[in-house]
């Protein structure tokens, strides 16, 4: 079993333990809308739910959550270094989320 950190509604960092089966399906549990909200929070360092800036711990926890919720191996580079993963310099949140959900296409020419 692994532990994951998450931020609750009060902004507290929480530690959660998941079984292997939950861990395997975790990437499929976040909706596009939730991923958009998460990406916006990471891009702006602002939590629109609590209407305040994120702390460093909250940012770190959200970055981990983003990495664990997407299909793309680039992780948070999609947000902070988009040009390294094939996105334009200033991508929209929708471009980031679309690529994050899609992942990297497999090369079938091998």
Buried (B, 14 or more C-beta within 10 A) or exposed (E): EEEBBBBEEEBEEEEEEBEEEBBEEBBEEBEEEEBBBBBBBBBEEBBEEEEEEBBEEBBBBBBBBBBBBBEBEBBBBBBEEBEEBEBEEEBEBEBBBBBBBEEEEEEEEE
